[in-house]
Every structure is written in structure tokens, then in C-alpha cells.
Amino acid sequence: MTAKNNSSRGRQERGATSNAKGKESNSSSSGSSGSSGSFKGKSTGKNFRPHPEKVKSFKKGPTKLKKTAESDEIRLNKYIANSGICSRREADTYISAGSATVNGKIITEMGYKVKPADEVRFDDVLISPEAKRYVLLNKPKNYITTMDDEKSRKTVMELIHRSTKERIYPVGRLDRQTTGLLLFTNDGEMAKKLTHPKHQVKKLYHVTLDKKLSMDDLKKISENFVLEGKMVFVDKVSYIENKPKFEVGIEIHSGRNRIVRRIFEHFGYNVIKLDRVIFAGLTKRNLGRGVWRHLTEQEVNNLKMI
């Protein structure tokens, strides 16, 4: 009896010990699961390690700053393409041939990046990465051809300010009362070509006079004559078909200030209306007064061939 009792007591004590350990284990498990709620059930024991990508994200501060500093850099081939010279693929060919220099050094490396302060030349000509823009406006009356006016008068820039994000400039000028075609661009070489006398860029004007133009004066205007000590060359002048004799068409390549008005004033006529209807081959077709449009690729190519 004593042996049986001792054996029974031993089994009871071992069972109690086992139950106690089980409770401790359950308690520990429930504590762990409670504390790991914010980690979506993943273990947070002493072997837990954050995901490597999360560790990386904590170290990205300086890297972001570096990217911001480098964001203004641009690949040389894109720089050349944005200047309007050629496509990126063609630019790569020119670069490998040594046609491009950066700060006086020939660059043939593909993928070379240009900084904002760098001086880039293509075939020894300074270039800009800004995309070339060409905007044609049918100018109305009472707008001044200037970038801004200190007297707060209306300027042509108010009419085309939404045409492009690039800063563009008028090519030549039309006075306040003159209407018609006015070209704007940020292509300095093109602007210089279109305004230089040696290129003889043609401009056609529709002129309305205060009285009929006599045949005699029409002939005199068509011939070379001296105006204020300088020779004037009129390419063509004629009456406008099916219009009164006080409406005249005159084609001229001179860029002298107010030249058309001064020509007619020289012969005793006042210009009532002056409208430029053709400029360098560009016309007003489908372009209402005060309306602008971008030139087509073909039109730009035609201007480049002048």
C-alpha cells in the first residue's frame, strides 16, 4: 500500500509540474502574440530582423539630396538634340566623331552628362539645350512690338504668352498701328538671318491710302529712288485686283524702320491701314486677327534654307 501511494503521489507531482510548465508556455505565447500585433503576426523574438529594404529606406536621406543635385544634368546627346540640330541617335554619331566640345574639351564618351554651367559647342558653334520654338501671330492694331512697355500699353507678348514655356522674342517689329504677320522664336541664329539685309527676306504688305495712287507715282515707287539720303529698293508694287486704286500691294525686303509708311509719305500719301500679309514665305491663311500658331516642321525647314 505504501509503495502504491508513493507511486501515485509521484505521478501527481509530475503532472502538476507539467501543467505548470504548460501554463507558463501558453502565457508566454499569448504575451508574444499580443506584442506583435503591429507587425502583422510576425515573430518579434530576439532573432527578429527588419526587412533589408526597410533598413535601406532609413538611409535614403543623403541619396535623395544627391539625386536632386544631379537632376539638372543632361546627357550630351539630349542636349544637342534639344538644341534643334539633330535627333539623339544622330547626336551620338556626331559625338563619337568629335563634333561636340564641353568647356573647350572634345567629348566622345557616350552618356556624358552636361552641367547647367557648362559651355557646349557643336562644330565650334555655341548651342543651347532649350527646344527651338517658332510662333506666328496675326497681330491686331494697338499692340506694341516689345517685351514690355514702361507706359503699360498693350504688347504683343500678351497675345502669345501661352504659346510655349520657352522665352521667345519677336523677329523684327511692326509698329503699333500696323497689323499682320509677326514671327516669334528663341532661335537666335534664325532671327538674325531673317532680319539681316543680305538675306533679302521678302515681306508683302496690303496698303490702304488716304487717296488713289496715281499711275505716275506707282511707276516712281517701282523704280529705285533716294529716301532721306539712302537708296530704296522696292521689289514689287501694284494695285490690288478688284479693289479701289487707293489699295496697293507692295513687296519689299528692306528692314528700315517704318519704311512702307515713309515711302508713301515721300510721294504725298498718308497710310490709313497697313497689313503685313506675307513674311518670309509665311502667310495668314486660316490665321485670324490676334491668333497665333506654331510653325510646321516644313515651314521651319523652309526658313532654314533661306
C-alpha positions in Angstrom: 0.0 0.0 0.0 2.8 2.4 0.9 4.6 1.8 -2.4 1.4 2.3 -4.4 0.7 5.6 -2.5 4.2 6.8 -3.1 4.0 6.0 -6.8 0.6 7.7 -7.2 1.9 10.8 -5.3 4.9 10.9 -7.7 2.7 10.8 -10.8 0.5 13.6 -9.4 3.5 15.8 -8.7 5.0 15.2 -12.2 1.6 16.0 -13.7 1.3 19.3 -11.7 4.8 20.3 -12.8 3.9 19.6 -16.4 0.7 21.6 -16.1 2.5 24.5 -14.6 5.1 24.5 -17.4 2.2 24.3 -19.9 0.6 27.4 -18.4 3.9 29.3 -18.5 4.3 28.3 -22.1 0.8 29.4 -23.0 1.2 32.6 -21.1 4.5 33.4 -22.9 2.9 32.6 -26.3 -0.1 34.9 -25.6 2.2 37.7 -24.5 4.3 37.4 -27.6 1.3 37.4 -29.9 -0.2 40.4 -28.2 3.0 42.5 -28.5 3.4 41.6 -32.2 0.1 42.9 -33.3 1.7 45.9 -35.1 4.0 43.6 -37.1 1.0 41.6 -38.5 1.7 38.3 -36.7 5.4 38.1 -37.5 7.7 36.9 -34.7 9.4 39.5 -32.6 11.7 37.3 -30.6 15.3 38.2 -30.1 16.1 36.8 -33.6 13.8 39.2 -35.4 15.4 41.5 -38.0 13.7 44.2 -40.1 13.4 43.6 -43.8 16.5 44.7 -45.6 14.5 47.1 -47.9 13.1 48.8 -44.8 16.6 49.3 -43.4 17.6 50.8 -46.8 14.8 53.3 -46.7 16.0 54.6 -43.4 19.3 55.5 -45.1 18.0 57.3 -48.2 18.2 60.9 -46.9 21.7 61.8 -48.3 21.0 59.8 -51.6 17.9 61.9 -52.3 19.9 65.1 -51.9 22.5 63.7 -54.3 19.8 63.0 -56.9 18.3 66.5 -56.6 21.8 67.9 -57.2 22.2 65.8 -60.3 18.7 66.3 -61.7 19.8 69.4 -63.6 22.4 67.5 -65.5 21.5 66.3 -69.0 23.1 63.8 -71.4 25.1 65.4 -74.1 23.2 63.7 -76.9 19.9 65.0 -75.5 21.5 68.5 -75.0 22.4 68.5 -78.7 19.0 67.2 -79.8 17.2 69.8 -77.7 19.2 72.5 -79.4 17.4 71.5 -82.6 20.5 70.3 -84.5 19.5 66.7 -84.9 18.0 63.6 -83.3 19.6 61.9 -80.2 20.7 59.0 -82.4 22.3 61.3 -84.9 23.9 63.2 -82.0 25.6 60.0 -80.8 27.3 59.7 -84.2 28.4 63.3 -84.1 29.7 62.9 -80.6 31.8 59.8 -81.4 33.2 61.8 -84.4 34.4 64.5 -82.1 32.0 67.3 -83.2 31.0 68.3 -79.7 33.1 70.1 -77.0 32.3 70.8 -73.4 34.2 73.7 -71.8 36.7 73.5 -74.7 37.3 69.8 -74.4 36.3 67.3 -77.1 33.9 64.8 -75.7 33.5 61.4 -77.4 32.2 59.5 -74.4 28.6 58.1 -74.7 26.4 59.0 -71.8 28.5 62.1 -70.8 26.4 64.4 -68.7 26.4 68.2 -69.1 26.0 70.5 -66.1 24.0 73.7 -66.3 27.0 76.0 -66.2 28.9 74.1 -68.9 29.7 75.7 -72.3 28.7 73.3 -75.1 29.7 73.8 -78.7 28.8 71.9 -81.8 31.2 72.3 -84.7 32.6 75.2 -82.7 29.2 77.0 -82.5 27.8 77.7 -79.0 24.5 75.8 -78.6 21.6 75.9 -76.0 19.6 72.8 -74.9 16.4 74.7 -75.0 14.0 73.4 -77.6 13.6 75.8 -80.5 10.1 77.3 -80.8 8.6 79.2 -83.8 5.3 81.0 -83.2 3.4 83.0 -85.9 1.0 85.8 -84.8 -1.5 87.7 -86.8 -1.0 91.0 -84.9 -4.0 93.3 -84.3 -3.8 97.1 -84.0 -2.8 98.9 -80.8 -0.3 96.4 -79.7 3.4 97.4 -79.4 6.2 95.1 -80.6 8.2 94.9 -77.4 8.8 92.6 -74.5 7.3 95.0 -72.0 6.2 98.7 -72.0 7.0 101.1 -69.3 3.9 103.1 -70.1 1.7 100.0 -69.5 0.5 99.9 -73.1 -0.6 96.5 -74.6 2.3 94.5 -76.0 2.4 91.6 -78.5 3.8 89.4 -75.7 0.3 89.4 -74.0 -1.1 87.7 -77.1 1.3 84.8 -77.3 2.3 84.3 -73.6 0.6 80.9 -73.5 2.1 79.6 -76.7 5.2 78.0 -75.1 7.0 77.7 -71.8 10.3 78.9 -73.5 11.0 82.6 -73.7 10.6 83.7 -77.3 11.2 87.1 -78.9 9.7 88.9 -81.9 11.6 88.8 -85.1 11.7 92.4 -86.3 8.9 94.6 -85.4 5.6 96.1 -86.5 4.5 99.5 -85.3 1.5 100.0 -83.1 -1.0 100.7 -85.9 0.4 98.0 -88.3 -1.4 94.7 -88.4 -0.4 91.3 -89.8 2.3 88.6 -89.5 4.8 88.7 -86.8 7.1 85.8 -86.0 8.5 84.9 -82.5 11.3 82.5 -81.8 14.1 81.6 -79.3 16.3 80.6 -82.2 18.8 83.5 -82.3 20.5 82.3 -85.5 17.2 82.2 -87.3 16.1 85.6 -86.1 19.5 87.1 -87.2 19.1 85.5 -90.6 15.6 86.8 -91.1 16.4 90.3 -90.2 19.8 90.7 -91.9 19.6 92.7 -95.2 21.9 90.4 -97.1 19.3 87.6 -97.0 16.7 89.8 -98.6 13.8 88.3 -96.8 10.6 89.3 -98.6 7.6 91.0 -96.9 4.3 91.7 -98.7 2.1 94.5 -97.4 -1.5 95.4 -98.1 -1.6 99.2 -98.0 -4.7 101.4 -97.8 -4.0 105.1 -98.7 -5.9 108.3 -98.0 -6.4 108.8 -101.8 -5.9 107.0 -105.1 -2.4 106.2 -106.1 -1.6 107.7 -109.5 -0.1 105.6 -112.2 2.9 108.1 -112.3 3.6 107.6 -108.6 3.1 103.9 -108.9 5.9 103.8 -111.5 8.2 106.0 -109.5 7.8 103.8 -106.4 8.6 100.7 -108.5 11.9 102.3 -109.6 14.9 102.8 -107.3 14.8 106.2 -105.6 16.5 108.0 -102.8 14.7 108.5 -99.4 16.4 110.6 -96.8 19.8 110.1 -98.4 19.5 106.3 -98.8 18.5 104.3 -101.8 15.2 102.4 -101.5 14.7 99.2 -103.4 11.0 98.1 -103.9 10.7 94.6 -105.2 7.1 94.9 -106.5 4.3 97.3 -106.2 0.8 97.1 -107.9 -2.8 97.9 -107.5 -4.8 95.1 -105.8 -7.1 93.3 -108.2 -10.8 94.2 -107.9 -10.0 96.9 -105.2 -10.1 100.7 -105.4 -7.0 102.4 -106.6 -6.2 103.5 -103.1 -5.5 99.9 -102.1 -2.0 98.8 -103.1 0.2 95.8 -102.6 3.9 96.4 -102.0 6.7 93.8 -101.7 9.9 94.9 -100.0 12.9 93.3 -98.3 14.2 96.4 -96.5 14.1 96.3 -92.7 14.3 100.0 -92.2 12.0 101.5 -89.5 8.5 102.3 -90.8 9.9 102.0 -94.4 6.5 101.4 -96.1 4.8 104.4 -94.5 7.8 106.6 -95.3 7.8 105.5 -98.9 4.2 106.7 -99.5 4.6 109.8 -97.4 7.6 110.7 -99.6 5.2 110.8 -102.6 2.5 112.7 -100.7 0.2 110.0 -99.4 -0.9 109.0 -95.9 -1.2 105.4 -95.0 -4.6 104.7 -93.4 -4.1 100.9 -92.9 -1.0 98.7 -93.2 -1.3 94.9 -93.0 1.6 92.5 -93.5 0.2 89.5 -95.3 3.3 87.6 -96.2 6.6 87.3 -94.2 9.5 85.0 -95.4 7.0 82.8 -97.3 4.7 82.5 -94.4 1.0 83.6 -94.9 -2.0 84.5 -92.9 -4.1 81.6 -94.3 -6.6 80.4 -91.6 -5.0 82.7 -89.0 -7.5 85.1 -87.5 -6.5 88.5 -86.2 -5.0 88.2 -82.7 -4.5 84.4 -83.2 -1.2 82.6 -83.1 0.0 79.1 -84.2 3.2 77.1 -84.2 5.1 76.7 -87.5 5.0 73.3 -89.1 8.2 71.3 -89.5 8.2 72.0 -93.2 7.8 75.8 -92.6 10.8 75.7 -90.2 12.9 73.8 -92.8 11.9 76.4 -95.5 13.1 79.2 -93.2 16.4 77.4 -92.6 17.0 77.2 -96.3 16.8 81.0 -96.8 
